[in-house]
């Protein structure tokens, strides 16, 4: 009896939210704009999406369509997030290398040349160059 309940629960799809419907409508609109759907089929699918109750209903509507390509703003947001993550790695490198330098200075009992300036400077220059260098996607 337990197996039957598990199978029945697995077969029951989750109910959709307005946000889920909006996402499906966005996929349908992109497919219409790309010419993958004709206006009549788009209208039928859009009406069905608005009436959808479960995730299965929405999945069936968009299963034969590719996900829309990310917009320019989405790509820019992703690139910025990755660039800022690189700066966090740089900051981690700064802390580690400065700690090594500081311990070494304590061992010697005197301040020595701050050697982390070279690798950190090169790393920072590369990060700045990435920010100002035009990417191949800018031609779009």
Beta strands, then each sheet from edge to edge (+ up, - down):
end
